[in-house]
Each structure stands twice: as structure tokens, then as C-alpha cells.
Amino acid sequence: MTPATLGYVIRHVPDVARSARFYEAVFGLTARLIHESGSYIELDTGTTTLAFATPGLIRNLGVDPGTAGKAPPFGSELAFVVADAEVEATVARAVSSGATLAVAPVRQPWGQLVAFLHDPDGLLIEVCGPVGG
């Protein structure tokens, strides 16, 4: 069997454009696809695509997204790795762009600088340097 690859992480949010603007402003991501309806946007993050879709779009595909956009998806986290020297600036950009700081950057015992925030829709975001600093 050939191992699968993680192709997409798709967030179901009430305001797709707002979510995309947040991740573009904070992490420097760029849109690679914007559906003409405005209900779906893909951001290029390298090998895995980060996408945003309205709950209505997924309902049209026959899937109920549950409480998408109304409560944080508990048990989920997006982790973004940046240069160690960029962690604090990235956290500051996130907060100024609407994120809520949960844990300020702190050096972990294994050497990694790590911070936690909640994006404007409540999702837990980790901003960290590479393991070992």
C-alpha cells in the first residue's frame, strides 16, 4: 500500500474571506484558489493546503459540518513553524490581526520556542520555532 499524503486541512467558517485575510496577514500565505462564489478559498502552505469553506458549501455536498464557526473545534490545532527569531513578531501580528493570546512565547525544556493563540474563529494556533531552536 502506498501511504496517503495530507493534502488539505479545511476549516468551515462563517466568513471565508476574513479567515483567509487573517492567515495571509499573519503567516504570509497566499491564495492559490478562490471560488467564484467566495465560499471557498485555498491558501498555499507548501505540501498541505489550508482551505476555508462556508458551512453552506459543505452542506451542498451532503455533509453536515455541525457547529462550524460557532464553537472552537476542541481537540484541533494548527501549528505554524517559523524561524526562532520570528516567533514573537508572528505572535504580535496575529494578535493585531484579531487573534487572542493564550500562552506567550516560552522556551520549552527541549529547546523549542512555542506560543499559543486562538484565531478569530476560536481555533487553537501554535506558533513555534523549529525543534532545538
Secondary structure, DSSP 8 states (H G I E B T S, - for coil): -------EEEEE-S-HHHHHHHHHHHH--EEEEE-TTSSEEEEE-SSSEEEEE-HHHHHHTT----STTTS--TT-EEEEE--GGGHHHHHHHHHHTT-EEEEEEEE-TTS-EEEEEE-TT--EEEEE--TT-
